[in-house]
Amino acid sequence: MFPFGNQLLKCEVGALDTRLVEGSMFVTIRRYSPKNGAINRASLELLRRQMQDEFLPVIRQIPGFQAYYVVNIDDRELMTLSFCDSPEGAAESARCAAEYTMRNPLVYELGRPDLTEGQVLTWAERVVQVTPADEAAARALALWYEESRGMLLTASER
């Protein structure tokens, strides 16, 4: 579904709906070009894990955070895209990224990024239709995971 005047138009794509959205969204794009001209695969994998474990939990706590992407460009460059729904969120995202870059030797090796910031004028996104059965299954799976994790931790402590 997407807004059209005062009504919503629905565009079905298989089991998904697509909607066009208007509102406030701000993007920060950082383009890192390594000093030696290439990024090796092992470093990329390590960086991916570190960012997932250390950086993403921090940036997800920023008020207005929407999304964060890291893009590998032919093992020559990395590009990150941060999306927030306010300029303040985008500024906080930039501050966190700069701080993380200074602390992480792998990111620091990539050099100082080219930085581009701006307001997103419009965007489209897919919306998955979630049924009550899907929600119940997700809750059951989460409960099973927590119980299994608890049993494993208890067993390993013995």
Secondary structure, 3 states (H helix, E strand, C coil): CEEECCEEECEEECCEEEEEECCCCEEEEEEECCCCCCCCHHHHHHHHHHHHHHHHHHHCCCCCEEEEEEEEECCCEEEEEEEECCHHHHHHHHHHHHHHHHHCHHHHHCCCCEEEEEECCCEEEEEECCCHHHHHHHHHHHHHHHHHHHHHHHHHHC
